[in-house]
Amino acid sequence: MKLAFEDRVLVAVVYFFLILLAFVTFYPFWNSAVISFNEGTDTSMGGITFWPREFTLENYRVVAGDVRIIKGFGVSIARTVVGTFCTIAMTSLLAYGMSRRELIGRGYYMTFCVITMYFGGGLIPTYLLIRALGLMDSFWVFIIPSMVSVWSMIIFRTFFKEIPAGLEDAARIDGCGYWGTFLRVVLPLSGPVIATLSLFTAVAHWNDWFVASIYINNENLLPVQAILKRTLDSNIVSEIDTAAQSHVLRTQKSFTTKSLTMATMMVITIPIVLVYPFLQRYFVKGVLVGSLKE
């Protein structure tokens, strides 16, 4: 179909702004990757834009040789896997209970849950609670406080309510109780919403550095994101530079904090980005069913 002149102008304007938006979004990531592959001293001279001026892999070799980053990666992976599993398990279980019409006081429980979405206890009361529970300098401080997400619970509950009641009735006739119905009927039918919310939860766990900065003093429990944050704040610049200097002496090449920071940032970002393509097809169906409705 041939478009009118006005329509062609409108399409051209839309494409222009989409391309501009894509460039503005993607360029900072691309520039960070370019700097991570450029020699450090040359980077400090500025002017690095789209391509490395002096290509090198030494930044990544220094990062790979940093024991703190290797340990931090292990903590981040363990936190993401365990945290995502616990959050999805506990949240879906709560949502299944809240979706049952025979639950006495369901409206009151829902009101209490929603209130927590708008009103928090604040940093100091939360800190005192975490300390009283003995979670300071513990791996479980990453897991237990975030085991239930009200926002995810609402999406789960909406999805569960759309499952035909006949399927659950058939499971009851076959002898399933609430646990059997939940595990054998409801969860197997909830693949899209589980995949979508698992991705959101995993990304939140992977990117978080704040919890570690407040509640963790043991460096063996620091996730790699917290280590990167310290690097950006220049709290451990001298430590990284010390690690880099040994390579400098061997390779006669220079490194800068900026080039090492960019290399660390790339190493942290790429694993979680690679997860998206595998779960992309679940996004629309998994999220749209979570519209707030009763």
Secondary structure, 3 states (H helix, E strand, C coil): CCCCHHHHHHHHHHHHHHHHHHHHHHHHHHHHHHHHCECHHHHHCCCCCCCCCCECCHHHHHHHCCHHHHHHHHHHHHHHHHHHHHHHHHHHHHHHHHHCCCCCCHHHHHHHHHHHHHCCCCHHHHHHHHHHCCCCCCHHHCCHHHCCCHHHHHHHHHHHHCCCHHHHHHHHHCCCCHHHHHHHHHHHHCHHHHHHHHHHHHHHHHHCCHHHHHHCCCHHHCCHHHHHHHHHCCCCHHHHHHHHHHHHHHHCCCCCHHHHHHHHHHHHHHHHHCCHHHHHHHHHHHHHCCCCCC
